[in-house]
């Protein structure tokens, strides 16, 4: 071999040797990324599911997996935590009863029933039921219950349609006397007997276009996440009346849900309300169970939304709220059960919007909490510029404003009327404006008292006695801990702390929080920053931003979130490829002042990217490890809208964007109406909010992602693609057959793989 050939061979060996560690490093990053997508699997403990005992304050909880499970009994009054079972005696007794040693080494069951006196525990094991005498530790087989029709009647589900979603399974609603389940069968209201399962129709005139509905738990499905909100029961307290609505959708336009997995494509028409068009026409009724009488609630039903708020204690009236279409007005009203006549308790108005539309229409949450004795209620309002609590009586008289100050109340947790306290969560601390703490305020008035201590997010659950609460708290960089506290906030003891040793052995750089200024130069914005597991501040990292920016939620998770789906874990997981990943909430979003959120009003598309791009630039000046020559952005739904807008409005910063399930067209959904006003009153605001005009201004690389069965936004996906083609703008498309507005299973995996590859090519490798 000549000298030149030898040199080439040597050079080739050198390249191979140099590439080997790099390939190994990339393989490791891929493995770490995949593990971070299932973040919860790397964190053990840090949560407790209490099972309250008869005294209303004591409880038990299961700790550990099947191999070493312990059942702990907690007596808060005595500050005692002890094993509920003697594991050795329990396992020996069970072994004698079943003829062999039970599995594993700990308590061989996770759930059980304890009698009110604590003397007997019953549990299922190996297909049968056993009963344990807690004093003698004698175990015997528990006889099967006598076969009765009622033994086989269990609560079922029924398909329930909403304004913004496909029919989803909703649980049947048990009557207060425990005799009936309220349900829907083929668009009609029916009762199912708890005694024998027999069906008793209450209506028979419901059709697909004019369908009956009863209130139930609201389940919203999307992006692999199920959100459950339990509103008020439709049943009257005496179990003799039922609030139900008849909804006419005949005038709504139909959108096509596309299915191509069959020999002949199938298009399912879906009624869908658009901005400025017809709404679901909802007519409230009160159904009398015994007589079958149908009482029409005497109220104007044109161009409005209704939310059931509950019943007065004597079942004579149902309370409800009526929201105007533009959400500038809400009437809190009472309907007489006997004749349907209506009285107005009070009316509230706003120049922009009185409530967040999603909360009301999707979840039936109007910010109403009844007093336990039914004599009045708490109402949440932003009338003084912040979301606060107001105490009303059932005659509509305002008794007092309960909370005050420059902070927003988030949610009423409990009302202890006997002792005169309202417990609520709020963002009440400065400068950490998004920390969630538990507070209480006297029903008689006075200053609110903070009951939780550590920085971060606090999720609480009260004992039935209201004497104690469990406080599960964390922050983006601090794993969860569970504290047991008395109702006055005093610490009883810490019960659980998360074990992050698996995470730490894999590699972990804690998420950090930050604050920057909005584009106005004055308003503080807050967010979080995820960094690679092997982060080195002396290196330079490309930057990704995940955003949502819609006006109804905050997108930044400020807890040590374990994630409910791979998509939810994606920002933290993407950092493990070697990115700095940023998420923040700009102006126009909730959980701050009313003025902060009202920035969105009639100004959709004007301030959001300016806030987000400005934040990235400020962080880049602050942190030399952020490489602002390599910045990408992604978002889903309204986040997809804004990810696209970033390439047109800040092309000097963002070089690549993934726009997933984008809702581009403000005319295509009634969701925009509260924030832009109605189209005939705000044409210029709608025209500005429509991003199709921005297509020629797009610079950088763009990937559009959409589910073919997403009838709400897939047409907008295609329309934008055409606008880009007409403008000569190259872009990528990822179309997911059979997927709706959220992606699940293998489709979610495919989406994540395409997103990661897109950013690897267009951000990570850019400029190399």
C-alpha positions in Angstrom: 0.0 0.0 0.0 1.4 3.4 -0.9 1.8 6.3 1.5 -1.4 8.0 0.4 -3.5 4.9 0.9 -1.9 4.3 4.3 -2.8 7.9 5.4 -6.4 7.4 4.2 -6.7 4.2 6.1 -5.3 5.8 9.3 -7.6 8.8 8.9 -10.6 6.4 8.4 -9.7 4.5 11.6 -9.4 7.8 13.5 -12.9 8.9 12.3 -14.3 5.5 13.3 -12.8 5.7 16.8 -14.0 9.3 17.2 -17.5 8.5 16.1 -17.8 5.5 18.4 -18.1 7.5 21.7 -20.4 10.0 19.9 -22.7 7.3 18.8 -22.7 5.7 22.2 -23.6 9.1 23.7 -26.5 9.6 21.3 -27.7 6.1 22.1 -27.7 6.9 25.8 -29.6 10.1 25.2 -32.2 8.2 23.3 -32.6 5.8 26.1 -32.8 8.5 28.7 -35.3 10.4 26.6 -37.5 7.3 26.4 -37.4 6.8 30.2 -38.2 10.5 30.8 -41.4 10.0 28.7 -42.5 7.7 31.5 -41.3 10.0 34.3 -43.5 8.5 36.9 -41.8 5.2 36.7 -38.6 6.8 38.0 -40.2 8.3 41.1 -41.6 6.1 43.9 -43.8 7.2 46.7 -44.6 10.8 47.5 -48.4 10.3 47.4 -51.0 8.8 49.7 -54.6 7.6 49.0 -56.4 7.9 52.4 -59.2 5.6 53.3 -61.1 7.4 56.1 -62.4 5.5 59.1 -65.6 5.8 61.0 -64.4 8.6 63.3 -63.9 10.9 60.3 -60.3 11.7 61.2 -58.3 8.5 61.3 -57.4 6.6 58.1 -55.4 3.9 56.6 -53.2 3.8 53.4 -51.3 1.2 51.5 -47.6 1.7 51.1 -45.3 -0.3 48.8 -45.8 -2.7 46.0 -47.0 -6.3 46.2 -43.7 -7.7 47.3 -43.5 -5.7 50.5 -46.8 -3.9 51.0 -47.7 -2.5 54.4 -51.0 -1.1 55.5 -50.6 1.9 57.8 -53.2 3.2 60.2 -53.0 6.9 61.1 -54.5 8.4 64.2 -54.0 12.2 63.8 -55.4 13.1 67.3 -52.8 10.8 69.0 -50.1 11.5 66.4 -49.7 7.7 65.9 -48.8 5.9 62.7 -48.6 2.1 63.0 -49.2 -1.0 60.9 -52.8 -1.9 60.8 -52.0 -5.6 60.5 -49.4 -7.8 62.1 -48.0 -9.0 58.8 -46.6 -12.3 60.1 -49.8 -13.3 61.9 -51.9 -12.2 58.9 -49.9 -14.2 56.4 -49.9 -17.3 58.7 -53.7 -17.1 59.2 -54.3 -16.6 55.5 -52.0 -19.5 54.6 -53.9 -21.8 56.9 -57.2 -20.7 55.4 -56.3 -21.1 51.8 -54.0 -24.1 52.2 -50.7 -22.5 51.0 -48.5 -19.5 51.7 -49.9 -16.3 50.2 -47.9 -14.6 47.5 -45.1 -12.1 48.1 -43.8 -11.1 51.5 -46.1 -8.3 52.6 -49.8 -7.8 52.9 -51.2 -9.8 50.0 -54.0 -7.4 49.2 -54.3 -3.7 48.6 -57.9 -2.9 49.4 -60.3 -4.2 52.0 -63.4 -3.3 54.0 -63.1 -2.6 57.7 -66.2 -2.7 59.9 -67.1 0.6 61.7 -65.9 -0.8 65.0 -62.6 -2.0 63.5 -63.2 -5.5 64.6 -63.3 -7.3 61.2 -61.6 -6.9 57.9 -62.8 -8.5 54.7 -60.8 -8.8 51.5 -60.6 -10.6 48.1 -57.9 -13.1 47.5 -57.4 -15.7 44.7 -61.0 -15.4 43.5 -62.7 -15.7 46.9 -63.4 -13.4 49.8 -62.0 -13.9 53.3 -62.8 -12.4 56.7 -60.3 -11.6 59.3 -61.0 -11.2 63.0 -58.7 -8.3 64.0 -58.4 -9.5 67.6 -57.8 -13.2 67.2 -56.4 -13.2 63.7 -58.7 -16.0 62.7 -59.4 -16.1 59.0 -62.5 -17.7 57.5 -64.1 -17.8 54.1 -66.8 -15.2 53.7 -70.0 -16.6 52.3 -71.1 -15.2 48.9 -74.0 -12.8 49.2 -77.4 -14.2 48.5 -78.2 -14.0 44.8 -80.6 -11.1 44.3 -81.3 -8.9 41.3 -79.9 -5.9 43.2 -76.6 -7.7 43.7 -75.9 -7.4 40.0 -76.9 -3.8 39.5 -73.9 -1.6 39.2 -73.6 2.0 38.0 -73.1 2.1 34.3 -72.2 4.9 31.8 -74.0 6.6 29.0 -72.7 8.6 26.0 -73.0 12.3 26.7 -72.4 15.0 24.1 -71.0 18.4 24.9 -70.4 21.7 23.0 -66.8 20.9 22.1 -66.3 17.2 22.3 -67.5 13.9 20.9 -69.8 11.8 23.0 -67.9 10.4 25.9 -68.9 7.9 28.5 -70.4 9.6 31.6 -71.4 7.8 34.8 -75.0 7.3 35.7 -76.2 9.5 38.5 -77.5 7.8 41.7 -80.5 9.4 43.4 -80.0 10.7 47.0 -82.3 7.9 48.4 -80.2 5.3 46.6 -83.0 3.8 44.5 -82.4 5.1 41.0 -79.7 5.8 38.5 -80.5 8.6 36.1 -79.2 7.8 32.6 -79.6 8.5 28.9 -80.8 5.9 26.4 -81.0 6.9 22.7 -81.2 10.6 23.4 -83.8 10.2 26.1 -83.8 10.4 29.9 -84.5 7.2 31.8 -84.2 5.8 35.3 -82.6 2.4 36.1 -83.7 0.7 39.2 -81.0 -0.1 41.8 -83.3 -2.9 43.0 -83.5 -5.0 39.8 -81.9 -3.0 37.0 -85.2 -2.4 35.2 -85.5 0.7 32.9 -88.2 3.3 33.4 -88.2 6.0 30.6 -89.0 9.6 31.6 -88.9 11.0 28.1 -89.5 9.5 24.6 -89.3 12.4 22.2 -85.5 12.9 22.1 -83.8 12.6 18.7 -80.2 13.1 17.5 -81.0 16.7 16.5 -83.1 17.5 19.6 -81.6 15.4 22.4 -82.2 15.2 26.1 -79.4 15.5 28.6 -78.8 15.1 32.3 -75.9 16.4 34.3 -73.1 14.0 35.2 -69.4 14.0 35.7 -67.7 15.8 32.9 -65.0 13.8 31.2 -62.9 15.6 28.6 -60.6 13.4 26.5 -57.6 14.8 24.7 -53.9 14.3 24.2 -54.0 11.1 26.2 -55.4 12.9 29.2 -58.8 12.5 30.9 -60.0 15.5 32.9 -62.8 14.8 35.3 -64.9 17.4 36.9 -67.9 16.5 39.0 -70.6 19.3 38.9 -73.9 19.3 40.8 -76.3 16.4 40.9 -79.4 16.8 38.7 -81.4 15.1 41.5 -83.5 17.1 43.9 -82.7 16.3 47.6 -86.0 14.4 48.0 -85.2 12.2 44.9 -88.5 13.1 43.3 -87.4 15.6 40.7 -84.7 15.7 38.1 -83.1 18.7 36.2 -82.8 17.8 32.5 -82.3 19.8 29.3 -83.5 19.4 25.8 -80.9 20.5 23.2 -81.8 21.4 19.6 -78.8 21.1 17.3 -80.7 21.0 14.1 -79.5 24.4 12.9 -75.8 23.7 13.5 -73.6 23.2 10.5 -72.0 19.7 10.2 -68.3 19.1 10.0 -67.0 15.9 8.5 -65.1 13.4 10.7 -63.0 11.5 8.1 -62.2 7.8 8.2 -60.2 6.1 5.5 -59.5 2.8 7.1 -62.3 1.1 5.2 -62.8 0.1 1.5 -65.1 3.0 1.1 -64.2 6.1 3.0 -66.6 7.1 5.8 -67.5 10.6 6.7 -69.4 11.1 10.0 -71.2 14.5 10.1 -70.7 16.2 13.5 -72.8 19.2 14.6 -70.4 22.0 15.4 -71.2 25.6 16.4 -69.1 28.3 14.7 -68.4 31.9 15.7 -71.4 34.0 14.9 -73.6 31.1 13.9 -76.3 29.1 15.6 -75.6 27.7 19.1 -77.0 24.6 20.7 -80.5 25.7 21.7 -80.8 24.4 25.3 -84.2 24.4 27.1 -84.1 23.5 30.8 -86.8 21.3 32.3 -87.7 19.8 35.7 -88.9 16.2 35.4 -91.2 14.9 38.2 -90.4 11.2 38.8 -93.7 10.0 40.2 -96.2 11.8 38.0 -94.1 11.9 34.9 -94.9 15.6 34.6 -92.5 17.7 32.5 -92.1 21.3 33.7 -90.6 23.7 31.3 -88.4 26.3 33.0 -89.8 29.7 32.1 -86.6 31.5 30.9 -85.3 33.1 27.7 -83.2 30.4 26.0 -81.9 32.2 22.9 -78.1 32.5 22.4 -77.0 31.6 25.9 -75.5 28.8 28.0 -77.0 27.2 31.1 -75.3 25.6 34.1 -77.0 23.8 36.9 -75.9 25.1 40.3 -77.9 22.8 42.6 -81.1 22.6 44.6 -82.4 24.4 47.7 -82.6 22.0 50.7 -86.4 21.6 50.6 -86.3 20.7 46.8 -88.7 23.5 46.0 -86.3 25.3 43.6 -83.4 24.5 41.3 -80.6 27.0 41.1 -78.9 27.7 37.8 -76.8 30.2 35.9 -77.5 31.6 32.5 -74.5 33.1 30.5 -75.0 35.3 27.6 -73.4 34.1 24.4 -70.6 36.7 24.6 -70.0 35.9 28.3 -70.4 39.5 29.3 -73.4 38.7 31.4 -74.4 36.0 33.9 -77.7 35.7 35.6 -77.9 33.5 38.7 -81.5 32.3 38.9 -83.9 30.0 40.7 -86.6 27.9 39.0 -89.7 26.7 41.0 -90.0 23.0 40.7 -93.8 23.1 40.7 -94.5 25.5 37.8 -91.1 26.4 36.3 -91.4 30.1 37.2 -88.0 31.8 37.6 -86.6 34.5 39.8 -83.3 36.3 39.3 -81.1 36.3 42.3 -78.5 38.7 40.8 -76.9 39.6 37.5 -73.2 40.3 36.9 -71.7 41.9 33.9 -68.2 42.7 32.6 -66.8 44.7 29.8 -64.8 41.7 28.5 -66.0 38.4 29.9 -67.3 37.4 33.4 -65.9 33.8 33.4 -63.7 31.5 31.4 -65.9 29.9 28.8 -64.2 26.5 29.0 -64.8 26.2 32.7 -68.5 26.9 32.3 -69.3 25.0 29.1 -66.9 22.1 29.2 -66.9 21.4 33.0 -70.1 23.0 34.3 -68.0 25.0 36.8 -69.4 28.5 37.3 -67.6 29.3 40.5 -70.6 28.5 42.8 -70.3 26.6 46.1 -73.4 26.1 48.3 -73.2 26.5 52.1 -73.7 23.1 53.7 -77.0 24.1 55.3 -78.3 25.4 52.0 -79.0 28.9 53.3 -76.7 30.6 50.8 -73.6 30.2 48.6 -70.2 31.5 47.7 -69.7 33.1 44.3 -66.4 33.7 42.6 -66.1 37.0 40.8 -63.4 39.2 39.2 -65.5 42.3 39.7 -62.7 44.1 41.8 -60.0 43.0 39.4 -59.1 39.7 41.0 -61.0 36.5 41.4 -62.5 36.6 44.9 -65.2 35.0 47.0 -68.5 36.6 47.7 -71.1 35.3 50.2 -74.7 35.5 49.0 -78.0 34.4 50.5 -80.6 32.5 48.6 -82.7 35.5 48.1 -79.9 37.1 46.1 -78.7 39.4 48.8 -74.9 40.0 48.9 -73.9 39.6 52.5 -70.2 40.3 52.2 -67.0 40.0 50.1 -65.0 37.3 51.9 -61.6 37.6 50.3 -59.7 40.7 49.2 -56.3 41.6 47.9 -54.0 41.5 44.8 -54.2 37.7 44.3 -56.7 35.3 42.7 -58.7 32.6 44.5 -58.4 29.3 42.6 -60.9 27.0 44.2 -63.1 26.5 47.3 -61.9 23.3 49.0 -64.3 23.0 51.9 -66.8 25.0 53.9 -66.8 24.2 57.7 -70.0 26.0 58.5 -70.2 24.7 62.1 -66.9 26.4 62.9 -67.3 29.3 60.5 -64.5 28.7 58.1 -64.1 28.6 54.3 -61.0 26.8 53.0 -59.7 27.7 49.6 -56.6 27.6 47.4 -55.1 30.7 45.9 -52.0 32.2 44.4 -51.5 34.5 47.4 -47.8 34.9 47.8 -45.3 37.4 46.3 -43.1 37.4 44.4 -43.9 33.7 43.6 -47.2 34.6 42.0 -48.1 31.1 40.8 -47.4 29.2 44.1 -50.6 27.5 45.2 -51.4 27.5 48.9 -54.3 26.6 51.1 -55.9 29.4 53.1 -59.0 29.9 55.2 -61.2 32.9 55.9 -64.0 33.3 58.4 -67.6 33.3 57.1 -68.1 36.3 59.2 -65.3 38.2 57.5 -61.7 39.0 58.3 -58.3 38.4 56.9 -57.4 35.2 55.2 -54.9 32.8 56.9 -52.3 30.9 55.0 -52.2 27.2 56.1 -49.5 25.6 54.0 -45.8 26.5 54.1 -43.3 25.3 51.6 -42.8 27.0 48.2 -44.5 25.4 45.3 -47.8 23.7 44.5 -50.0 22.3 47.3 -52.8 19.9 46.6 -55.0 19.2 49.7 -57.6 16.7 50.8 -59.7 17.1 53.9 -60.8 14.5 56.4 -64.6 14.0 56.6 -64.4 15.6 60.1 -62.7 18.7 58.5 -60.3 18.5 61.5 -57.3 17.5 59.3 -56.0 17.7 55.8 -53.3 15.9 53.7 -51.0 18.3 52.0 -49.2 16.9 48.9 -46.7 19.5 47.8 -43.8 19.9 45.3 -42.1 22.3 43.0 -40.6 21.9 39.5 -37.2 20.9 41.1 -38.5 19.4 44.3 -40.1 16.0 44.5 -43.5 15.5 46.3 -43.9 15.2 50.0 -47.1 14.5 51.9 -47.7 16.3 55.2 -50.6 15.7 57.6 -51.8 19.0 59.1 -54.5 20.1 61.5 -57.2 22.4 60.1 -55.4 25.4 61.5 -52.3 24.5 59.4 -50.2 23.1 62.2 -48.0 20.2 61.2 -48.9 16.8 62.7 -46.2 14.9 60.8 -44.8 14.1 57.4 -46.2 10.9 56.1 -44.4 10.3 52.8 -41.6 11.6 50.6 -40.9 10.7 47.0 -37.8 8.5 46.4 -35.9 9.9 43.4 -32.9 7.5 43.6 -33.8 5.8 40.3 -34.1 9.2 38.6 -30.8 10.3 40.1 -29.0 7.1 39.0 -30.2 7.7 35.5 -29.2 11.3 35.5 -31.2 14.4 36.6 -30.7 18.1 36.5 -33.6 19.7 38.5 -36.0 22.0 36.6 -35.6 25.6 37.6 -38.1 28.5 37.7 -37.5 32.0 36.3 -39.1 35.3 35.8 -38.7 37.8 32.9 -40.5 40.9 31.7 -43.3 40.9 29.2 -43.0 42.9 26.0 -44.5 45.9 27.7 -41.3 46.1 29.8 -43.3 46.1 33.1 -45.3 43.0 33.6 -43.5 40.0 35.2 -43.8 36.6 33.5 -42.9 33.3 35.1 -41.8 30.0 33.6 -39.7 26.9 34.0 -36.5 25.7 32.3 -35.7 22.0 31.8 -32.0 21.1 31.2 -30.2 17.9 30.1 -29.5 15.3 32.7 -25.7 15.9 32.1 -26.0 19.7 32.0 -22.7 21.6 31.8 -23.1 25.4 32.2 -19.9 25.8 30.3 -21.4 24.4 27.1 -23.8 25.9 24.6 -27.2 24.3 24.1 -29.9 24.8 21.5 -33.2 26.0 22.8 -36.8 24.7 22.4 -39.9 26.3 23.7 -43.2 24.5 24.4 -46.2 26.9 24.5 -49.9 26.9 24.6 -50.9 30.6 25.2 -54.6 30.0 25.0 -56.7 32.2 27.4 -58.4 29.5 29.4 -55.4 27.7 31.1 -51.9 28.1 32.3 -49.6 25.8 30.4 -46.6 25.7 32.7 -46.5 22.9 35.1 -45.1 24.3 38.3 -45.2 21.1 40.3 -42.9 18.1 40.2 -45.3 16.6 37.7 -45.2 12.9 37.1 -47.1 13.3 33.9 -50.3 11.6 32.8 -49.1 10.9 29.2 -46.0 10.9 27.1 -47.1 14.1 25.5 -47.4 15.8 28.9 -43.8 14.6 29.8 -42.4 15.7 26.4 -40.9 19.1 27.5 -38.8 17.5 30.2 -38.0 14.5 28.0 -36.8 16.6 25.0 -34.3 18.3 27.2 -32.5 15.0 27.6 -31.5 15.1 23.9 -29.3 18.1 24.8 -31.7 21.0 24.6 -32.7 23.7 27.1 -36.5 23.6 27.0 -38.5 26.6 28.2 -42.2 26.9 29.1 -43.9 30.1 30.3 -47.3 31.8 30.5 -47.6 35.2 28.9 -50.2 37.9 29.2 -53.7 36.9 28.2 -53.7 33.7 30.4 -55.6 33.1 33.6 -54.7 32.8 37.3 -53.3 36.3 37.6 -55.3 39.6 37.7 -58.3 40.2 35.5 -56.3 42.9 33.7 -53.5 40.4 33.0 -55.9 38.0 31.3 -57.9 40.8 29.5 -54.8 41.6 27.4 -56.2 38.9 25.0 -59.6 40.7 24.6 -60.0 41.7 20.9 -56.2 41.5 20.6 -55.7 37.8 19.8 -52.4 37.4 18.0 -51.0 40.8 18.9 -49.0 40.2 22.1 -48.4 36.5 22.6 -45.4 35.9 20.4 -43.9 39.3 21.5 -44.0 38.1 25.1 -42.6 34.7 24.4 -39.9 35.7 22.0 -38.9 38.5 24.4 -38.7 36.0 27.2 -36.3 33.8 25.3 -34.1 36.7 24.4 -33.9 37.8 28.0 -33.0 34.3 29.2 -30.3 34.1 26.5 -28.7 37.3 27.8 -28.9 36.0 31.3 -27.6 32.4 30.5 -24.6 32.1 28.1 -25.3 28.3 27.8 -28.4 29.1 25.7 -27.6 29.2 22.0 -30.1 31.7 20.5 -28.9 30.9 17.0 -30.7 27.5 17.4 -34.2 28.0 18.7 -37.3 25.9 18.0 -40.9 26.0 19.2 -43.8 23.6 19.3 -47.4 23.6 20.6 -50.7 21.8 20.3 -54.2 23.1 19.5 -54.0 26.9 20.3 -50.3 26.2 21.0 -50.1 25.0 17.4 -51.6 28.3 16.3 -48.9 30.2 18.2 -46.1 27.9 17.1 -46.9 28.7 13.5 -47.2 32.5 14.3 -43.7 32.4 15.9 -42.2 31.7 12.5 -44.0 34.7 10.9 -43.8 37.2 13.8 -40.3 36.4 15.2 -38.4 34.7 12.4 -35.2 36.2 13.5 -35.4 34.1 16.7 -37.3 30.9 15.9 -35.8 28.8 13.1 -38.2 25.8 13.3 -41.7 25.1 14.6 -44.1 22.1 15.0 -47.7 23.2 14.8 -49.9 20.3 16.1 -53.7 20.1 15.8 -53.7 23.9 15.1 -56.9 25.9 15.6 -56.2 28.6 13.0 -59.5 29.9 12.0 -61.3 32.2 14.6 -64.5 32.0 12.7 -64.5 28.2 12.8 -65.4 27.8 16.5 -67.5 29.5 19.1 -64.5 29.2 21.4 -63.2 32.5 20.3 -66.3 34.6 21.0 -65.7 35.6 24.6 -62.2 36.7 23.8 -62.7 38.4 20.5 -66.3 39.5 21.0 -69.0 38.5 18.5 -67.9 38.6 14.8 -70.5 41.3 13.8 -69.1 43.6 16.5 -65.4 42.8 16.1 -64.7 42.1 12.4 -61.2 43.7 12.5 -60.2 41.6 15.6 -61.3 38.4 13.8 -59.4 39.3 10.7 -56.2 40.1 12.6 -56.5 36.8 14.6 -56.8 34.8 11.4 -53.2 33.6 10.7 -53.6 32.6 7.0 -52.5 36.2 6.1 -49.2 35.4 7.8 -48.4 32.4 5.5 -46.1 34.4 3.1 -44.2 35.8 6.1 -43.1 32.4 7.4 -39.4 31.8 7.6 -37.6 28.7 8.8 -38.8 25.1 8.9 -42.4 24.3 9.7 -44.1 20.9 10.3 -47.9 20.7 10.5 -49.3 17.7 12.4 -53.0 16.8 12.5 -55.4 13.9 13.2 -57.5 13.1 10.2 -60.6 12.5 12.4 -60.1 15.9 14.1 -63.2 17.5 12.5 -62.7 20.6 14.6 -59.2 21.6 13.4 -58.1 19.3 10.5 -59.8 21.5 7.9 -57.8 24.4 9.2 -54.6 22.3 8.9 -55.4 21.7 5.2 -56.3 25.3 4.6 -53.1 26.6 6.0 -51.1 24.0 4.0 -52.7 25.4 0.9 -52.0 29.0 1.9 -48.3 28.0 2.4 -48.2 26.2 -1.0 -49.7 29.3 -2.7 -47.1 31.4 -1.0 -44.3 29.1 -2.1 -43.4 28.2 1.5 -41.9 24.7 1.9 -43.3 22.8 4.9 -43.7 19.2 6.2 -47.0 17.4 7.0 -47.7 14.6 9.4 -51.2 13.3 9.0 -52.4 10.7 11.6 -55.4 8.6 10.3 -58.1 7.8 12.8 -56.8 10.3 15.4 -58.8 13.2 16.8 -57.7 16.3 18.6 -55.4 14.3 20.8 -53.1 11.5 19.9 -52.9 8.2 21.7 -51.1 4.8 21.6 -48.9 4.2 18.6 -50.0 7.5 17.0 -48.7 9.4 20.0 -45.4 7.5 19.7 -45.2 8.3 16.0 -45.9 12.0 16.6 -43.2 12.2 19.3 -40.7 10.4 17.0 -41.5 12.8 14.1 -41.2 15.9 16.4 -37.9 14.8 17.9 -36.4 14.0 14.4 -37.7 17.3 13.0 -35.9 19.3 15.8 -32.8 17.2 15.6 -32.4 18.1 11.9 -33.5 21.7 12.0 -32.4 22.9 15.4 -29.9 20.6 17.0 -27.8 20.1 13.9 -28.3 23.6 12.5 -25.1 25.5 11.9 -22.9 22.5 12.7 
